[in-house]
Every structure is written in C-alpha cells, then in structure tokens.
Amino acid sequence: MKHCVVIGGGVVGLTTAWALLERGHGVTLIERDGEVAQGASRANGGQLSYRYVSPLADAGVPLKALRWLLDPDGPLRFKPEASWAQWSWLIAFLRNCRGPVNRLTTERLLALGAYSQASFARLRTEAQLGDSIALRTPGKLVVYRKPAEFARVAARVKGSGAEQALSHDECVALEPALAQFEEGEATLAGGIFTAGEAVADCHAFCTELHARLRQREHFRAQVGARVYGFLTSTRGAVFGVQTDAGDVTADTVILAAGLHSRALAATVGVELPLYPLKGYSLTAPIHTGHRPPEVSVTDFEKKILYARIGQELRIAAMVDLVGDDLSLDSGRLASLQRSVRAAFPHAADYDRATPWAGLRPATPSGAPILGASGVPGLWLNVGHGALGFTFSFATANIVAELVSGRASPLPLQGLSL
C-alpha cells in the first residue's frame, strides 16, 4: 500500500482521494481553506454535461471575442496584464482556435465525459451518497437566438443520435418556462437537446464525499493547512510536502489544487499552462409562484446557463480574463442580473440571489492535464476549466490507475503535460 498525499480539497482532489482509497492506498488530503470545496467547486454551474464538452478554443472564437468585448453585457471581459503567464496562455489559446484542433479535442473530451458518467454512477453507489446533493437528470437544452447559428448547428447534429435539434415550438413544449423568453427582448430560434445530462450541487457533493472519506480507515485530512513546497531527494524526486502545519512524507504526491497548482508545480521546475477563467454565478431561491426551468438550459449567445438545484436556481456565466482577481465586480453582477431578468423574469427571487465568483483553472486547449509531471513522485490532475465537476470522476480514476502502476483506461494523448 502506498501512502499518497493529495493536494486540494475541491471536487477533483476529493474524487482523487476516493479513487486512491478504492485501490488500496492510504491518503492524506491537504486543503488550504478552512473547509473543503471553497474554490471553483463552491457555487459553480452544477451541470454534469458529459456530452456538451466543446472547448472554448475554436475557429471563429477570436472574432466573436472582439464583439463580446464591445458589449457591456457580453460574456467576455479582458484586462491586459504585464504577465508572461497571461500572454503565453493567450498565444497558445489562439493556436488552438482552429476547427481541426477543436474537433480532435472535443473527441477526446467526449470519451472522457462518457467514462466520467460511468465513474460517477459507481462512486455514488460505493459512497452511498444521499439526496443532499440534489442530483437530477433533466437533460440539457442549448437554446439559440440567431436563426442562422441554429441552422448551422442543427445541420451538424442531424442524425447524431445523442442530440436532438428542436424548433422554437418544440423547445417551449419541452421546457414551458422558455415561454418567458418572449416576454422580454429575447428571441428563440431553436435548441439542441441532449437527454440524460444531469445537474447536482457540487458543494454539497464535496461535503458529503468528504464525510464519507473521513470514515475510511486509511484516510486523513488536514483542512486549513497550506502547502508551500515539496520535499525532494538529492536526485530531485518528490517524497512529500512542506506545509505550515509541518512536513508530510509520502510515496506519491498528487497535485489537484486547481489554480494554486501552477505556483506549487513551479517550485520543482514544472510549468503548468494554466490561467484563471473568472466566472460568476447567482443562486436565487425558488418560491411558490415562480416558474423556473426544470430542464438545464444554456443560452448559447449569452453564454449563461440555468440549472435548478433543489429549491434554488443556479445561474452561471461569463469568462473574464482578469488574472487572479476574485472580487465580486458590481458591474458584472448587474449585467448578469439584467440578462437573467430578461430571459426568465418569473423563474426565481433574483432580489435575494447570492452572488459568487470563482477562478476556473483552464488550459489553452480546454483539456485537463493528467498523469506524470516529469518529476518522479509527483502526479497531476489539473486544468479542468469549467468542466471540473463533469470530468472529476473520470480523471480521478485515470490518475489513481497510473499511480497504482497500471495503464490509463483511456488514451492520454492530448490529456498529459
């Protein structure tokens, strides 16, 4: 049995710890915050979109980005920095904005999504997770405002089996709350529906899984302990971590600390191509008389998603390239409020919505980085971007298999450093 240290108590770190325990290893999980799931896992979109995984980098995105930047309510904001990390990431991102590259990455992410869906089903049974995670499988509907854009996408998905192209009337029949679109300035040309896609409360999932982990014999958690470096041998191999609560030795260290992974990896000479994509969310209570969408809805042009999680409506949006800024920008929140009130004016109590901002650790390609770091004893499970909840179950099992000396269950081409 190996003793493994997992750095990071978000959904990626917690699922990795579970996967390692299931393979007979001992695990010490170290989380810098006073509670688990306080970073990108705290109030994200809550969607488990196993089949809607198209990476941000695609042909046409740079031109769209210019239009978004000119729109005060647009989904993108960019603040230039005198930072090599920002500009090198942007250059690599632009290199990935090509159709053939995007299609290849999407194929890899679809395989990862399918494996993650099966992995989640197993974990949910093994961990005996309860109703507190608010899991539902209502399917996902991506709605389009522009007829030309919808026609292009509908032609692509025709006959795919997994996705259905729906007309305006078919969208409203599937999700009656979409009739509210017509009450504001919004219009609806049609939508693409994918059955079987799920929503859940990521924070509640992390909290419950952490409780299950603490019941395991070979699990130990250090919550509120900050890792600031690695213990390395004279040959440069990692054999533990340095924390403000003392050193912790291990046979293997797995880095799953989201954006913080970048700085930690740099201490042993590993450059991770991660950059924070800042996103916002509103969590609005649903009361009697409200008409929230039951299906998970994504507004394609606005890049806003709506997911009912229990008796709350989660609205998540925006990609801000503004560095490590975690502040709640009042202008961006006001913009999001304007957009959601126009689209679903009667869906929830927006006056009592709880705002949140989080930094999603993204790679230029949109694919996570898994496996060997190049430094003996240090493994990676990082770079999930906006799909950390979706992919965490798959990537945890992949990394746990590699740590156990076995082959990855999926090809790692395009998914490794």
C-alpha positions in Angstrom: 0.0 0.0 0.0 1.3 3.4 -1.0 0.8 6.5 1.1 -0.4 9.2 -1.2 -0.7 12.9 -0.5 -3.5 14.7 -2.4 -3.2 18.5 -2.5 -6.6 20.1 -3.0 -10.0 19.7 -1.3 -12.2 20.6 -4.2 -14.1 18.1 -6.3 -11.0 17.0 -8.2 -9.0 16.4 -5.1 -11.8 14.7 -3.2 -12.7 12.3 -6.0 -8.9 11.5 -6.5 -8.6 10.6 -2.8 -11.6 8.3 -3.1 -10.3 6.6 -6.2 -6.9 6.0 -4.5 -8.5 4.5 -1.3 -10.6 2.2 -3.5 -7.3 0.9 -4.9 -5.9 0.1 -1.5 -3.7 3.1 -0.9 -3.5 5.3 2.2 -4.4 9.0 1.6 -3.7 12.3 3.3 -5.7 15.1 1.8 -4.4 18.6 2.4 -6.7 21.7 1.8 -5.6 25.2 2.3 -9.0 26.6 3.2 -10.8 26.0 6.5 -13.4 23.9 4.7 -13.4 21.8 1.5 -14.9 23.0 -1.8 -14.3 26.7 -1.3 -12.7 27.4 -4.7 -14.2 26.7 -8.1 -16.3 23.9 -6.5 -18.2 26.3 -4.3 -21.1 27.7 -6.4 -20.4 26.6 -10.0 -23.0 25.9 -12.6 -23.7 22.5 -11.1 -24.0 20.8 -14.5 -22.8 17.3 -15.3 -22.5 17.9 -19.1 -21.0 14.6 -20.3 -21.8 15.2 -23.9 -21.7 19.0 -24.2 -18.0 19.4 -23.8 -16.9 21.6 -26.8 -13.8 23.5 -25.7 -13.7 27.3 -25.7 -10.9 27.4 -28.3 -12.5 27.1 -31.7 -12.4 28.6 -35.2 -14.3 31.9 -35.1 -13.9 32.5 -31.4 -11.3 35.3 -31.7 -13.7 37.3 -33.9 -16.6 36.6 -31.6 -14.4 37.7 -28.7 -14.0 41.1 -30.3 -17.8 41.6 -30.5 -18.2 40.3 -26.9 -15.7 42.8 -25.6 -17.7 45.7 -27.2 -20.9 44.5 -25.5 -21.2 45.8 -21.9 -23.4 42.7 -21.1 -21.2 40.4 -23.1 -19.8 37.1 -21.8 -16.2 38.1 -22.0 -14.0 40.7 -20.3 -10.3 41.1 -20.8 -7.8 43.1 -18.7 -4.3 43.1 -20.1 -1.5 42.4 -17.6 2.2 42.7 -17.7 2.3 38.9 -17.1 4.0 36.2 -19.2 1.5 33.7 -17.8 -1.4 35.6 -19.3 0.2 36.3 -22.7 1.8 32.9 -23.2 -1.6 31.3 -22.4 -3.4 33.6 -24.9 -0.9 32.8 -27.6 -1.3 29.0 -27.0 -5.1 29.5 -26.9 -5.1 31.2 -30.3 -3.1 28.3 -31.7 -5.9 26.0 -30.6 -8.6 28.2 -32.2 -8.7 26.0 -35.4 -11.5 23.7 -36.4 -9.4 20.5 -36.8 -7.8 21.1 -33.4 -11.1 21.8 -31.7 -12.7 18.7 -33.3 -9.9 16.4 -32.0 -10.0 17.9 -28.5 -13.8 17.5 -28.5 -13.5 13.8 -29.4 -11.1 13.3 -26.5 -13.4 15.2 -24.1 -16.4 13.2 -25.2 -14.6 10.0 -24.4 -13.6 11.5 -21.0 -17.2 12.5 -20.4 -18.6 9.1 -21.1 -16.1 7.5 -18.8 -16.9 10.1 -16.1 -20.6 9.4 -16.3 -20.0 5.7 -15.7 -17.4 6.5 -13.0 -19.9 8.8 -11.1 -22.5 6.1 -11.1 -20.1 3.7 -9.5 -18.9 6.3 -6.9 -22.4 7.3 -6.0 -23.2 3.6 -5.2 -19.9 2.9 -3.4 -20.1 6.1 -1.3 -23.9 5.7 -0.7 -24.4 9.4 -1.4 -27.8 10.7 -0.2 -30.3 13.2 -1.5 -28.4 16.2 -0.2 -26.5 16.6 -3.5 -29.8 17.4 -5.3 -29.0 15.1 -8.3 -31.4 15.2 -11.2 -31.1 14.1 -14.8 -33.4 16.5 -16.7 -31.3 16.7 -19.8 -29.6 19.8 -21.3 -31.1 22.2 -23.7 -28.8 24.7 -25.5 -31.0 27.5 -27.0 -30.1 29.7 -29.9 -31.3 33.2 -30.6 -30.0 33.6 -34.1 -31.7 31.5 -36.8 -28.5 31.2 -38.9 -26.5 30.0 -36.0 -29.1 27.5 -35.0 -29.5 26.2 -38.6 -25.7 25.6 -38.8 -25.6 23.6 -35.5 -28.8 21.7 -36.3 -27.4 20.5 -39.6 -24.3 19.3 -37.7 -26.2 17.3 -35.1 -28.7 15.8 -37.5 -28.6 12.0 -37.2 -26.1 12.1 -34.3 -28.5 10.2 -32.0 -27.3 11.7 -28.8 -28.5 15.2 -29.6 -31.9 16.4 -31.0 -32.5 19.7 -32.9 -35.7 21.2 -31.7 -37.7 24.0 -33.3 -38.9 27.1 -31.3 -42.3 25.4 -30.5 -40.6 22.1 -29.6 -38.3 23.9 -27.2 -41.2 25.5 -25.4 -43.1 22.3 -25.3 -40.1 20.6 -23.7 -39.5 23.4 -21.3 -42.6 25.7 -20.8 -40.5 28.2 -18.8 -39.0 29.2 -22.1 -42.2 31.0 -23.0 -40.8 33.7 -20.6 -38.1 34.4 -23.3 -40.8 36.0 -25.4 -41.8 38.4 -22.6 -38.5 40.3 -22.7 -36.3 41.3 -25.5 -35.1 37.8 -26.0 -36.0 35.6 -29.0 -35.7 31.9 -29.5 -34.9 30.3 -32.9 -34.5 26.8 -31.6 -32.4 24.5 -29.5 -30.2 21.4 -29.2 -31.4 18.9 -26.5 -29.3 16.2 -25.0 -31.2 13.7 -22.8 -29.6 12.2 -19.7 -27.4 15.2 -18.8 -27.5 15.9 -15.1 -27.4 18.7 -12.5 -26.3 18.5 -8.9 -25.0 20.6 -6.0 -21.2 20.4 -6.4 -20.5 21.9 -3.0 -22.9 19.5 -1.3 -21.4 16.6 -3.2 -17.9 17.6 -1.9 -19.1 18.0 1.6 -20.8 14.6 1.7 -17.9 12.8 0.0 -15.5 14.3 2.5 -17.7 13.0 5.3 -17.6 9.5 3.7 -13.8 9.8 3.3 -13.3 10.6 7.0 -15.0 7.3 7.9 -12.3 5.4 5.9 -9.5 3.7 7.9 -6.6 4.8 5.8 -7.7 8.4 5.1 -6.5 11.5 6.9 -7.4 15.1 6.2 -5.5 18.3 7.0 -8.0 21.1 6.3 -6.7 24.6 6.8 -3.1 23.6 6.1 -1.2 25.5 3.4 1.3 23.6 1.2 4.2 25.9 0.2 6.7 23.4 -1.3 7.7 19.8 -1.8 10.2 17.5 0.0 12.7 16.4 -2.6 15.6 13.9 -2.6 19.1 14.6 -3.8 18.0 13.2 -7.2 15.1 15.6 -7.4 12.3 13.1 -6.6 9.3 14.3 -4.6 8.7 12.4 -1.4 6.3 14.6 0.5 5.2 18.2 1.0 6.0 21.2 3.2 3.1 22.8 4.9 2.6 25.5 7.5 1.5 22.7 9.9 4.7 20.7 9.3 6.1 18.3 6.7 4.2 15.3 5.4 6.1 12.5 3.8 4.6 10.2 1.2 5.4 7.7 -1.5 3.4 9.8 -4.1 2.0 13.3 -4.2 -0.9 14.2 -6.5 -1.4 17.8 -7.3 -5.1 18.6 -7.7 -5.2 22.2 -6.2 -6.9 24.0 -9.1 -5.2 27.3 -10.0 -2.9 27.0 -7.0 -1.3 24.0 -8.7 0.6 26.4 -11.1 2.7 28.1 -8.4 3.3 24.8 -6.5 4.5 23.0 -9.6 6.8 25.9 -10.4 8.7 25.2 -7.2 10.1 22.0 -8.7 10.5 23.4 -12.2 7.2 22.2 -13.7 5.5 24.9 -15.8 1.8 24.3 -16.0 -0.1 26.1 -18.8 -3.0 27.2 -16.5 -4.8 30.5 -16.5 -7.9 31.5 -14.4 -11.1 32.0 -16.3 -13.2 34.0 -13.9 -16.8 33.1 -13.8 -19.8 34.4 -11.8 -22.9 32.8 -10.5 -26.2 33.8 -8.8 -28.1 31.4 -6.6 -31.7 32.5 -6.3 -34.3 31.0 -4.1 -37.4 29.5 -5.8 -40.7 30.2 -4.0 -44.4 29.4 -4.7 -45.5 31.1 -7.9 -42.1 31.1 -9.5 -41.7 29.2 -12.9 -38.1 28.0 -13.1 -36.9 25.8 -16.0 -36.8 22.2 -15.0 -34.5 21.3 -17.9 -30.9 22.5 -17.7 -30.9 25.5 -20.1 -27.9 27.2 -21.7 -28.3 30.5 -23.6 -25.7 30.0 -26.4 -25.3 33.6 -27.4 -25.2 35.0 -23.9 -23.2 32.0 -22.5 -25.4 31.8 -19.5 -26.6 28.6 -18.0 -29.6 27.9 -15.8 -29.9 24.9 -13.6 -32.5 24.2 -10.9 -30.7 22.7 -7.9 -33.2 21.7 -5.2 -35.3 24.8 -4.4 -32.7 27.2 -5.9 -31.9 28.4 -9.4 -28.3 28.5 -10.2 -27.3 31.0 -12.9 -23.7 30.8 -14.1 -22.0 32.9 -16.7 -19.0 34.9 -18.0 -15.4 34.3 -18.9 -13.3 37.1 -17.5 -9.5 37.1 -18.2 -8.5 39.4 -15.4 -5.8 37.5 -13.6 -6.3 36.2 -10.0 -8.9 38.7 -9.2 -11.6 37.1 -7.0 -13.6 40.2 -6.2 -17.3 40.5 -6.9 -17.4 43.1 -9.7 -20.6 45.0 -9.2 -20.9 45.9 -12.8 -20.6 42.3 -14.0 -23.2 41.2 -11.4 -25.6 43.9 -12.5 -25.0 42.8 -16.1 -25.9 39.2 -15.2 -29.0 40.4 -13.3 -30.2 42.3 -16.4 -29.7 39.3 -18.6 -31.4 36.7 -16.4 -34.4 39.0 -15.6 -34.9 39.5 -19.4 -34.7 35.8 -20.2 -36.6 34.2 -17.2 -38.3 37.1 -15.4 -40.5 34.8 -13.3 -38.1 31.9 -12.5 -36.8 32.8 -9.1 -36.4 35.6 -6.5 -33.5 37.5 -8.0 -33.7 40.2 -5.3 -32.4 37.6 -2.8 -29.9 35.9 -5.1 -26.5 35.1 -3.6 -23.6 36.2 -5.8 -20.3 34.3 -6.2 -17.2 34.5 -8.3 -14.7 31.7 -8.9 -11.5 31.1 -10.8 -11.6 28.1 -13.2 -8.1 26.7 -13.9 -8.1 26.3 -17.7 -5.5 25.0 -20.2 -5.3 26.7 -23.7 -6.8 23.6 -25.4 -9.6 23.1 -22.8 -8.4 19.6 -21.9 -7.2 18.7 -18.4 -3.6 17.7 -17.7 -3.3 14.2 -16.2 -0.6 11.8 -15.1 3.1 12.2 -14.8 4.6 15.6 -14.1 8.1 14.8 -15.3 9.3 14.9 -11.7 9.4 11.5 -10.0 6.8 11.1 -7.3 4.6 14.0 -8.5 1.4 13.4 -10.4 -1.0 15.8 -12.0 -4.8 16.1 -12.0 -5.3 19.8 -13.0 -6.7 22.1 -15.7 -10.3 21.1 -15.9 -11.6 24.6 -16.6 -15.4 24.9 -16.4 -15.8 21.1 -16.5 -14.2 20.1 -13.2 -17.4 18.7 -11.8 -18.2 16.8 -15.0 -14.7 15.3 -15.6 -13.5 14.8 -12.0 -14.9 11.3 -11.7 -13.0 10.1 -14.8 -9.8 11.9 -14.1 -9.6 10.7 -10.5 -9.8 7.1 -11.8 -7.2 7.7 -14.5 -4.7 9.2 -12.1 -5.4 6.5 -9.5 -4.7 3.8 -12.0 -1.5 5.4 -13.1 -0.3 5.9 -9.5 -1.1 2.2 -9.0 1.3 1.2 -11.8 -1.4 0.3 -14.3 -2.3 1.7 -17.7 -4.8 4.5 -18.1 -8.3 3.3 -19.0 -8.3 6.0 -21.8 -5.6 7.1 -24.2 -3.7 10.0 -22.6 -2.8 11.7 -25.9 -3.8 15.3 -25.6 -4.5 14.9 -21.9 -1.0 14.9 -20.5 1.7 17.5 -19.8 
